[in-house]
């Protein structure tokens, strides 16, 4: 194994701590007799556990060794894989090196673990290559990743040579992309050593825009702007503002689900992470996807200055914002930054009142969202329509008059009329019916 991995070129930049590199080191020590057998067994078990951890996270099954190698191939970002993502695997000298690397991976797929198992008296590799996973709910693992990896893994198993492996893997790069952006549609970030690290979100709400009852003008405006964005036409950053519980955040998640097949991805940010915006954009600007940078429930108190990072990214910085990045924010405030009457107290000359410089500064952030969509609370008739619609989807069979009467009582006690109130009411009714 170590002789093969040492010859990897395009895929040779694997982390020394990766499972494949660790196993290669183990096989080197076993082959050269530079480690005691108990120590080799301990090290092997440590890497087998890591493979099992990855398999549990992504729902792998049948042949975990093949699944792991496939996962490695489709998540490794290098000059070849990134070019294949953007432009496909066209003719070029680099293909010679890629074919050599895929030939090595084909050998790794067919690697014979029997000699080391016999010598060390272990059977863990045999179990990994003939594995039967415990069934689990889809919410507990990255189901979309699991399906793609297992399908591609099975296809590589059947490939007769490295050319077929080349075609299969580059086809995946072309259709789905490379790395975690190709396997997932939503991410959050965390700061690690001063840089942004992307963390996939596996349990994204499956809602679509048609599930949001009412708000047809708002949904039409949202779709129009997003259609322009994913089609590569001019578009505007979006601010969805208005009353609480009216479906602003739900609309953004629903739009992601509708446009993900066209390369739309979403990265969720919080305002304390705005200093990482430049790093995030630098990492995604040359990728073959369209990214929504989603900021939920955005607002600032008068003493908070994080909004200046956001202003610089949207407009005004030296570097132009990439065409594949859209800023989408939701807020209960139209103007985002808390204002006070003192902000209007600039006076000059003969007591004439003019627009405060402070006020203009605070309004300038909201003004940089070219598409502002208002979500206001429904009236009582619209509230009833929402209740009926959610009840039908939930399979609740209840007399209409009793349903509406109960919904009216609920909203009085739970914060007034809104889509969120209607959903909470239906959750309560559905929970009672399942008792």
Secondary structure, DSSP 8 states (H G I E B T S, - for coil): -HHHHTT-STT----TTSHHHHHHHHHHHHHHT-S-HHHHHHHHHHHHHHHHHHHHHHT--B-HHHHHHHHHHHH---HHHHHHHHH-S-S-THHHHHHHHHHHHHHHHT---HHHHHHHT--HHHHHHTB------GGGS-HHHHHHHHHHHHHHHH--SHHHHHHHHHHHHHHH-SSHHHH-SEEEEEEETTEEEEEE--------GGGS-S-HHHHHHHHHHHHHHHTTS----EEEEESTTSSHHHHHHHHHHHHGGGTEEEEEE-GGGGGGHHHHHHHHTTSSSEEEEEE-S--B-TT--THHHHHHHHTTSSS---TTEEEEEEES-SSSB---GGGG--EETTTEE---HHHHHHHHHHHT-SEEEEE----HHHHHHHHHHHHHHTT----HHHHHHHHHHHHHHTTSSSHHHHHHHHHHHHHHHT-
